[in-house]
Amino acid sequence: MLRFVLTGYIEKALSLAEYDKLEDGTFAGRIPPCKGVIAFAETLRECENELQSALEDWLLLGLKLGHSIPVIEDEYNLNQELAAV
């Protein structure tokens, strides 16, 4: 079975996202295991899109700088996968 590690990581991380409707009617989203990945938008759908974009940027920068990336449920350990390449 072909496995896309980065895609799987992103999908799993997004499945852990938490969203709140703010007092002004806008939305905030975050992914608890991925510290600092947060997004705000007018609608929930826009917030989901912004959160995915923030996660992708956060991952690419973290990988480029050699930061340790949080492991998502033992199945998605980008630190291990990259070391094996």
C-alpha positions in Angstrom: 0.0 0.0 0.0 1.3 3.4 -1.0 1.5 5.7 2.0 1.8 9.5 1.7 3.3 10.4 5.1 3.0 14.1 4.9 -0.6 14.0 3.6 -1.5 11.4 6.3 0.0 13.6 9.0 -1.9 16.7 7.8 -5.2 14.8 7.6 -4.7 13.3 11.1 -3.7 16.6 12.6 -6.7 18.3 11.1 -9.0 15.6 12.6 -7.7 16.7 16.0 -8.6 20.4 15.4 -10.8 22.3 17.8 -13.0 25.2 16.8 -14.7 27.9 18.8 -17.3 30.4 17.8 -16.2 33.7 19.2 -18.5 36.4 20.6 -18.4 38.5 17.4 -19.6 35.5 15.4 -16.2 34.6 13.8 -14.4 31.4 14.3 -11.1 30.3 15.8 -9.4 27.0 15.2 -6.3 25.3 16.7 -4.6 21.9 16.7 -3.5 21.2 20.2 -0.5 18.9 19.5 0.9 21.5 17.1 1.7 24.4 19.3 1.2 27.8 17.6 -1.0 26.5 14.8 -4.1 28.7 15.0 -6.4 30.4 12.6 -9.3 32.9 12.6 -12.0 33.5 10.0 -15.5 34.7 9.4 -17.0 31.3 8.7 -16.2 27.8 10.0 -15.3 26.6 6.5 -12.9 29.5 6.0 -11.4 28.8 9.4 -10.8 25.1 8.4 -9.1 26.2 5.3 -7.0 28.8 7.1 -6.0 26.2 9.7 -4.9 23.8 7.1 -2.8 26.5 5.4 -1.3 27.5 8.8 -0.5 23.8 9.5 1.2 23.3 6.2 3.3 26.4 6.5 4.2 25.5 10.1 5.2 22.0 9.0 7.3 23.1 6.1 9.1 25.7 8.1 9.7 23.3 11.0 11.1 20.6 8.7 13.3 23.1 6.9 14.7 24.4 10.2 15.1 20.9 11.6 12.7 21.3 14.5 11.2 18.3 16.1 7.6 17.8 14.8 5.0 16.5 17.3 4.2 12.8 16.8 0.5 12.2 16.0 -0.8 9.0 17.5 2.5 7.0 17.0 1.4 6.4 13.3 2.6 9.7 12.1 6.2 10.5 13.2 7.7 12.8 10.7 11.0 12.9 12.7 11.4 9.1 12.2 10.3 9.1 8.6 12.7 11.9 7.6 15.6 10.2 9.5 15.0 7.1 7.4 15.2 8.9 4.1 
